[in-house]
Amino acid sequence: MAFLESLFGLIGDLTWGWSLIPILVVLGIFITALTGFVQFQFFKRMFRVLSSKNQSGDPNAISARAALLVSVGGRVGGGNIAGVAVAITLGGPGAVFWMWAIALIGMATSLVECSLAQLYKRREPDGTFRGGPARSIIHGLGREYKWLAVVYAVCLIAAFAVGFNAFQGNTVAGAAQESLGIDRIWSGGLLTIIAGFIVFGGIHRIAKAADIVVPVMAVAYLAMALVVILINITSVPGVLVSIVLNAFGFEQAVGGGMGAALAQGLRRGLFSNEAGLGSAPNVAATADVRHPVSQGITQSFSVFIDTIIICSCTAFVILLGDVYVPGAEAIDGVVLTQQSLASHLGGWTQYFLTFILLLFAFSSIIYNYYLGENALTVITENPIAINVLRVAVMAIVFIGAVAPGATAVFFFSDPMMGILALVNLVVIMMLLPISLRMLRDFRQQLKAGIARPVLDPADYADLDIDRTAWTGVVEEARAG
């Protein structure tokens, strides 16, 4: 065990330690420039996904909005509450500025990786779609690279379906025990049963659950943060000034100054919004849309919601309060957010935050499970294997909940996600010309007056795409 811990520790150091974050940042800037700052050009268009006019005409299909909510539910988690608090504690208020910056850059990366997942998606016998970086590798780079797709799939299962789900179960049970006094076995058992009911229903039931859970948790948390901001509205300009000054080292809040703010902001931002990590494209591929770039724009919006909106809420709750003292002894991330909320609105908010954490963790569990299921289908099509994975995920969630010390066994999660991200970044770079080609097609159609661009498979006859996934879209567009 000691050898394995050392091995995965080394992998973690070689990825997250010094290489991955700079590569993600540089690649994000590079993509932003090559795409003509696409995230800003189509920013207004991102909100169209919320309109019923832009949903699929097939009631059995996964709509763009449903795919958005599933991905938001996965991206938004404990990192938005505890992770932001840790970033501010270790990096000062300036870390928030760099979280914003990496989110704006990551929006372009997410658009590209999710557009590729859409282009190379495959239609299943039941009419749903499967896709993601693994299928982009097989059908975009060629079947001789299937070994790389398998590496990606194994890392995705290990990191998300296994490791991170154990931590989510631990988060839920811990929060329920601390604030409500509920024994871990009861909260863990209930969470496991509900999660099992959802995951055994497949992507349709996952999408329906996300359609209910995600809006509730997001709106509830945003409403609470908005109340805090409104009762401290006169202090908001000062907080914004402090964030900017700390970000550039003009006002040092913690040891390390600008360097600490930059490092913590980038790290926590990337962990939170997952742009470029290769996870969200798996969900993006399930949507029934007219053009791959449409879903890319939608997933770019997901990054904006996660970091610019929800992470900012946590930051303002902390920085507008008096619990956080720059340079003082660090307080545990969740506790800092809990105490900050209580200082604004009273002790009852610890129960509210526990409820929000439960929803955040639950939405992440069903998202993580689907990532694992989608990855497993790349390795084997045997339906028995998928049912085994479903049972295994339920067991892992329960173990993580009732035996918090057991989560230490999943030390491989972060290193595996590091390998996953590096594989995904290689794929993005190799297929970037295809992404730019799709984007050019999308822009040309808009310029020609087509309000909702359509991908015509005949225009991509040289690529290994599933034409059955797009033929109906073309026919629908011609009829309408």
ROKERO-643234 format. One record per residue (C-alpha): residue in one letter; z, y, x; residue number from 1. Coordinates in steps of 0.001 Angstrom, whole numbers. Last residue first. Layout:
REM ROKERO-643234
 rest      up   north    east  nr
    a       Z       Y       X NUM
...
//
This chain:
REM ROKERO-643234
 rest      up   north    east  nr
    g  -40322   23756  -39470 480
    a  -42750   20841  -39448 479
    r  -43856   21579  -35897 478
    a  -40247   21918  -34706 477
    e  -39222   18683  -36421 476
    e  -42161   16838  -34832 475
    v  -41224   18156  -31386 474
    v  -37587   17135  -31833 473
    g  -38601   13699  -33061 472
    t  -40572   13135  -29858 471
    w  -37638   14181  -27656 470
    a  -35320   11169  -27252 469
    t  -38234    8800  -27873 468
    r  -39841   10238  -24732 467
    d  -37096    8810  -22529 466
    i  -37711   10605  -19238 465
    d  -39157    9226  -16005 464
    l  -41024   12361  -14951 463
    d  -44754   12956  -14448 462
    a  -45352   13306  -18199 461
    y  -43039   16324  -18331 460
    d  -45242   18641  -20399 459
    a  -46037   15728  -22718 458
    p  -42312   15391  -23383 457
    d  -42426   18720  -25284 456
    l  -39039   20422  -24957 455
    v  -38512   22915  -27754 454
    p  -37488   26566  -27550 453
    r  -35525   28043  -30496 452
    a  -36606   31650  -31126 451
    i  -40205   31074  -30029 450
    g  -41597   34576  -29450 449
    a  -43819   33841  -26442 448
    k  -41127   35285  -24146 447
    l  -38671   32752  -25529 446
    q  -41139   29975  -24818 445
    q  -41682   31232  -21277 444
    r  -37929   31391  -20686 443
    f  -37393   27764  -21704 442
    d  -40315   26524  -19585 441
    r  -39002   28440  -16556 440
    l  -35552   26938  -17129 439
    m  -37022   23463  -17298 438
    r  -38908   24021  -14015 437
    l  -35794   25476  -12389 436
    s  -33875   22346  -13349 435
    i  -36647   20118  -11976 434
    p  -36556   22061   -8679 433
    l  -32738   21530   -8604 432
    l  -33108   17746   -8674 431
    m  -32184   17111   -5025 430
    m  -29555   19872   -5022 429
    i  -27945   18709   -8255 428
    v  -27927   15076   -7068 427
    v  -26176   16001   -3811 426
    l  -23635   18040   -5800 425
    n  -22946   15072   -8078 424
    v  -22304   12749   -5137 423
    l  -19900   15314   -3636 422
    a  -18111   15712   -6971 421
    l  -17581   11987   -7426 420
    i  -16302   11641   -3863 419
    g  -13708   14350   -4587 418
    m  -12883   12797   -7954 417
    m  -12089    9598   -6076 416
    p   -9794   11559   -3746 415
    d   -8010   13151   -6756 414
    s   -7444    9871   -8588 413
    f   -6405    7609   -5672 412
    f   -2699    8410   -6001 411
    f   -2666    6433   -9250 410
    v     369    4367   -8234 409
    a    2460    7571   -8310 408
    t    1916    7549  -12071 407
    a    4359    4647  -12220 406
    g    7301    7005  -11690 405
    p    6762    8366  -15191 404
    a    7349    4920  -16735 403
    v    7165    5332  -20525 402
    a    4233    7759  -20711 401
    g    2125    6593  -17770 400
    i    2576    3005  -18913 399
    f    1467    3892  -22442 398
    v   -1614    5829  -21288 397
    i   -2529    2972  -18922 396
    a   -2196     364  -21674 395
    m   -4411    2351  -24040 394
    v   -6959    2841  -21251 393
    a   -6945    -893  -20511 392
    v   -7534   -1745  -24177 391
    r  -10541     565  -24305 390
    l  -11828    -713  -20945 389
    v  -11659   -4308  -22175 388
    n  -13574   -3251  -25284 387
    i  -16260   -1695  -23060 386
    a  -16483   -4845  -20935 385
    i  -16941   -6984  -24047 384
    p  -19937   -4848  -25008 383
    n  -21795   -6103  -21883 382
    e  -24201   -3352  -20786 381
    t  -22863   -3361  -17221 380
    i  -22636    -893  -14311 379
    v  -24304    2089  -15977 378
    t  -22542    1251  -19234 377
    l  -19216    1582  -17372 376
    a  -19906    5236  -16579 375
    n  -20311    6094  -20268 374
    e  -17104    4270  -21130 373
    g  -15176    6002  -18347 372
    l  -16386    9447  -19376 371
    y  -15543    8552  -22968 370
    y  -11977    7670  -21972 369
    n  -11496   10943  -20130 368
    y  -12559   12872  -23239 367
    i  -10228   10842  -25477 366
    i   -7356   11461  -23043 365
    s   -8165   15152  -22542 364
    s   -8016   15862  -26284 363
    f   -4623   14131  -26429 362
    a   -3266   16058  -23434 361
    f   -4242   19444  -24825 360
    l   -2919   18531  -28284 359
    l     430   17388  -26898 358
    l     576   20409  -24595 357
    i      78   22681  -27617 356
    f    2962   20993  -29466 355
    t    5188   21308  -26380 354
    l    4247   24974  -26140 353
    f    5344   25536  -29746 352
    y    8612   23752  -29096 351
    q    9263   25937  -26044 350
    t    8328   28930  -28214 349
    w   11552   28592  -30199 348
    g   13421   30162  -27284 347
    g   12272   33687  -28052 346
    l    9108   35771  -28192 345
    h    8576   37500  -24844 344
    s   11219   35908  -22604 343
    a   10555   32553  -24293 342
    l    6871   32738  -23403 341
    s    7757   33427  -19765 340
    q   10289   30600  -19724 339
    q    7729   28113  -21017 338
    t    5018   29320  -18608 337
    l    7395   29070  -15652 336
    v    8631   25661  -16845 335
    v    5087   24320  -17039 334
    g    4376   25373  -13445 333
    d    7696   24418  -11823 332
    i    9404   27525  -10482 331
    a    8806   28697   -6917 330
    e   11542   30634   -5130 329
    a   10709   34335   -5153 328
    g    7649   35850   -3454 327
    p    6451   37582   -6582 326
    v    9039   37379   -9414 325
    y    7831   35586  -12548 324
    v   10445   35680  -15296 323
    d    9868   39354  -16131 322
    g    6919   38976  -18478 321
    l    3454   40556  -18546 320
    l    2386   38467  -15544 319
    i    3305   35122  -17121 318
    v    1819   35619  -20609 317
    f   -1142   37383  -18990 316
    a   -1915   34418  -16735 315
    t   -1549   31887  -19548 314
    c   -4027   33796  -21703 313
    s   -6378   34188  -18735 312
    c   -6529   30394  -18412 311
    i   -7654   30232  -22061 310
    i  -10330   32945  -22074 309
    i  -12028   33315  -18681 308
    t  -11159   29791  -17578 307
    d  -11742   27283  -20360 306
    i  -13830   29391  -22741 305
    f  -16188   30536  -19963 304
    v  -16589   26982  -18660 303
    s  -17448   25835  -22201 302
    f  -20008   28647  -22483 301
    s  -21858   27109  -19533 300
    q  -21803   23905  -21559 299
    t  -23649   25676  -24370 298
    i  -26204   27176  -21986 297
    g  -26889   23716  -20543 296
    q  -27170   22400  -24092 295
    s  -29981   24854  -24793 294
    v  -31451   24161  -21334 293
    p  -32142   20563  -22389 292
    h  -34359   21694  -25304 291
    r  -34324   20859  -29009 290
    v  -30772   19490  -29171 289
    d  -29067   16243  -30199 288
    a  -25934   16266  -28064 287
    t  -24762   13147  -26186 286
    a  -26024   14411  -22811 285
    a  -23429   17208  -22704 284
    v  -20660   14601  -22798 283
    n  -21720   12932  -19554 282
    p  -22644   16350  -18128 281
    a  -18921   17351  -18359 280
    s  -17783   15048  -15517 279
    g  -20042   15810  -12551 278
    l  -17691   18041  -10541 277
    g  -20093   20984  -10554 276
    a  -18073   23028  -13035 275
    e  -14795   21169  -13680 274
    n  -13272   24205  -15511 273
    s   -9653   23530  -14526 272
    f   -9917   21913  -11112 271
    l  -12481   24514  -10067 270
    g  -10270   27404  -11186 269
    r   -7176   25912   -9594 268
    r   -8876   25546   -6208 267
    l  -10706   28887   -6282 266
    g   -7654   30873   -7366 265
    q   -5296   29092   -4974 264
    a   -7514   29605   -1921 263
    l   -8420   33223   -2726 262
    a   -4880   34304   -3560 261
    a   -3493   32587    -443 260
    g   -6120   34212    1773 259
    m   -5629   37633     158 258
    g   -1959   37706    1063 257
    g    -725   34696    3025 256
    g    2881   35136    2002 255
    v    3132   36355   -1557 254
    a    2647   39596   -3488 253
    q     603   41591    -981 252
    e   -1023   44714   -2399 251
    f   -4319   45742    -845 250
    g   -5061   42103     -75 249
    f   -8316   41878   -2002 248
    a   -7055   39707   -4858 247
    n   -3676   41444   -4836 246
    l   -5262   44807   -5651 245
    v   -7425   43274   -8400 244
    i   -4587   41381  -10125 243
    s   -2195   44346   -9777 242
    v   -4724   46684  -11412 241
    l   -5109   44252  -14318 240
    v   -1330   43975  -14677 239
    g    -976   47776  -14714 238
    p   -3653   48101  -17400 237
    v   -1826   45453  -19528 236
    s    1591   47131  -19455 235
    t     942   49411  -22441 234
    i    -216   46415  -24488 233
    n    3053   44525  -24100 232
    i    3563   43726  -27801 231
    l    -196   43234  -28111 230
    i    -471   40935  -25081 229
    v    2323   38646  -26292 228
    v     788   38470  -29779 227
    l   -2595   37681  -28205 226
    a   -1040   34859  -26191 225
    m     329   33249  -29363 224
    a   -2999   33620  -31157 223
    l   -4910   32185  -28183 222
    y   -2623   29151  -28102 221
    a   -3009   28484  -31824 220
    v   -6770   29134  -31751 219
    a   -7326   26741  -28847 218
    m   -5093   23967  -30143 217
    v   -6492   24079  -33687 216
    p  -10125   24482  -32580 215
    v   -9778   21499  -30202 214
    v   -7984   19083  -32539 213
    i  -10298   19052  -35570 212
    d  -13800   18942  -34067 211
    a  -12358   16945  -31154 210
    a  -11378   14172  -33575 209
    k  -14860   14188  -35118 208
    a  -16493   14020  -31676 207
    i  -14266   11108  -30625 206
    r  -15056    9345  -33906 205
    h  -18784    9700  -33273 204
    i  -18449    8819  -29567 203
    g  -16881    5422  -30227 202
    g  -14489    4426  -33000 201
    f  -12403    2264  -30676 200
    v  -11620    5452  -28735 199
    i  -10086    7203  -31765 198
    f   -7839    4399  -33045 197
    g   -6713    3645  -29501 196
    a   -5764    7289  -28889 195
    i   -3659    7297  -32055 194
    i   -1901    4056  -31057 193
    t   -1314    5192  -27466 192
    l      46    8585  -28521 191
    l    2482    6936  -30926 190
    g    3684    4465  -28278 189
    g    4125    7164  -25654 188
    s    6083    9382  -28049 187
    w    8302    6461  -28997 186
    i    8757    4963  -25511 185
    r    9409    8363  -23969 184
    d   12517    9008  -26054 183
    i   12300   12139  -28173 182
    g   14727   14884  -27094 181
    l   12499   17607  -28544 180
    s   12039   19954  -25573 179
    e   12421   17705  -22534 178
    q   11522   14370  -24131 177
    a    8423   15633  -25918 176
    a    7218   17421  -22769 175
    g    7744   14329  -20619 174
    a    6007   12016  -23103 173
    v    2953   14260  -23330 172
    t    2671   14928  -19592 171
    n    3164   11244  -18661 170
    g     407   10191  -21035 169
    q   -1841   12810  -19457 168
    f    -951   11542  -15961 167
    a   -1906    7975  -16888 166
    n   -5137    9300  -18389 165
    f   -5926   11073  -15117 164
    g   -5786    7861  -13107 163
    v   -7670    5381  -15280 162
    a  -10450    6884  -17386 161
    f  -10755    9996  -15199 160
    a  -10442    9123  -11520 159
    a  -11116    5375  -11427 158
    i  -13840    5412  -14095 157
    l  -15622    8392  -12560 156
    c  -15368    6969   -9034 155
    v  -16868    3660  -10163 154
    a  -19703    5446  -11982 153
    y  -20580    7663   -8989 152
    v  -20676    4683   -6645 151
    v  -22829    2863   -9214 150
    a  -25243    5815   -9412 149
    l  -25467    5806   -5614 148
    w  -26334    2099   -5664 147
    k  -28982    2917   -8255 146
    y  -30799    5008   -5649 145
    e  -33763    2622   -5363 144
    r  -34102    3159   -9107 143
    g  -35545    6612   -8585 142
    l  -34251   10166   -8024 141
    g  -34576   11372  -11607 140
    h  -34319    8156  -13601 139
    i  -31557    6416  -11651 138
    i  -29821    9547  -10336 137
    s  -30042   11426  -13639 136
    r  -28657    8281  -15262 135
    a  -25577    8444  -13047 134
    p  -25344   12255  -13432 133
    g  -25011   12056  -17204 132
    g  -26737   10396  -20111 131
    r  -26249    8462  -23293 130
    f  -27697    9338  -26671 129
    t  -26955    8181  -30221 128
    g  -29539    6535  -32471 127
    d  -27720    3208  -32926 126
    p  -30148    1481  -30527 125
    e  -29297    4064  -27805 124
    r  -31554    6971  -26844 123
    r  -31532    7779  -23123 122
    k  -30639   11062  -21425 121
    y  -32735   12273  -18458 120
    l  -33401   15805  -19717 119
    q  -29934   16226  -21223 118
    a  -28128   15246  -18019 117
    l  -30388   17642  -16103 116
    s  -29476   20490  -18467 115
    c  -25797   19618  -17964 114
    e  -26026   19861  -14166 113
    v  -27925   23172  -14277 112
    l  -25790   24928  -16896 111
    s  -22601   23758  -15195 110
    t  -23712   25242  -11889 109
    a  -24579   28554  -13599 108
    m  -21179   28734  -15342 107
    g  -19533   27873  -12036 106
    i  -20318   31339  -10666 105
    l  -18554   33072  -13564 104
    a  -15719   30531  -13363 103
    i  -15361   31010   -9605 102
    a  -14924   34747  -10097 101
    w  -12419   34444  -12928 100
    m  -10254   32049  -10900  99
    w  -10625   34473   -7982  98
    f   -9186   37296  -10099  97
    v   -6307   35083  -11299  96
    a   -5360   34230   -7703  95
    g   -4744   37955   -7156  94
    p   -1562   37707   -9257  93
    g     131   35801   -6402  92
    g   -1279   32813   -4558  91
    l    1537   30252   -4635  90
    t    3304   31292   -7858  89
    i     116   32598   -9500  88
    a   -1802   29374   -8768  87
    v    1151   27247   -9921  86
    a    1312   29121  -13236  85
    v   -2438   28690  -13690  84
    g   -2092   24949  -13092  83
    a     816   24507  -15536  82
    i    -813   25994  -18630  81
    n   -4578   25795  -18167  80
    g   -4168   22895  -15770  79
    g   -2344   20952  -18485  78
    g   -5594   20630  -20375  77
    v   -8764   22438  -21325  76
    r  -11725   20779  -19624  75
    g  -11592   17702  -21828  74
    g  -11158   19500  -25141  73
    v  -13788   22007  -24079  72
    s  -16147   19073  -23392  71
    v  -15472   17495  -26801  70
    l  -15795   20892  -28512  69
    l  -19124   21644  -26851  68
    a  -20522   18206  -27713  67
    a  -19576   18823  -31354  66
    r  -21220   22261  -31293  65
    a  -24447   20865  -29827  64
    s  -24488   18300  -32620  63
    i  -23848   14573  -32238  62
    a  -26322   12951  -34613  61
    n  -25490   11155  -37861  60
    p  -26082   14240  -40059  59
    d  -29584   14656  -38541  58
    g  -30712   18284  -38975  57
    s  -29094   19186  -35677  56
    q  -27041   22381  -35554  55
    n  -28347   25853  -34796  54
    k  -28054   27307  -38265  53
    s  -24411   26184  -38425  52
    s  -23518   28974  -35991  51
    l  -21021   28332  -33195  50
    v  -23821   27279  -30841  49
    r  -25280   30779  -31155  48
    f  -22374   32138  -29069  47
    m  -24077   31080  -25841  46
    r  -27068   33303  -26637  45
    k  -25087   36427  -25737  44
    f  -24467   35034  -22261  43
    f  -28091   34024  -21729  42
    q  -28990   36542  -19027  41
    f  -25455   36510  -17615  40
    q  -25301   32761  -17027  39
    v  -28930   32778  -15841  38
    f  -28239   35011  -12854  37
    g  -31894   34679  -11800  36
    t  -31786   30904  -11560  35
    l  -32143   30970   -7776  34
    a  -29317   33535   -7372  33
    t  -26826   31708   -9585  32
    i  -27784   28399   -7978  31
    f  -27035   29744   -4486  30
    i  -23749   31310   -5620  29
    g  -22678   28015   -7194  28
    l  -23792   26074   -4123  27
    v  -21682   28335   -1891  26
    v  -18628   27975   -4149  25
    l  -18964   24223   -4646  24
    i  -19600   23689    -925  23
    p  -16577   25835      10  22
    i  -14404   23818   -2432  21
    l  -15657   20416   -1283  20
    s  -15371   20642    2489  19
    w  -11873   21492    3677  18
    g   -9072   19598    1943  17
    w  -10701   18691   -1351  16
    t  -13189   16364     317  15
    l  -12123   15300    3810  14
    d   -8427   15735    2997  13
    g   -8748   13646    -156  12
    i  -10585   10924    1722  11
    l   -7803   10945    4352  10
    g   -5164   10658    1630   9
    f   -7159    7825     117   8
    l   -6954    5931    3402   7
    s   -3303    6814    4031   6
    e   -2318    5683     539   5
    l   -4324    2506    1003   4
    f   -2612    1760    4336   3
    a     830    2385    2822   2
    m       0       0       0   1
//
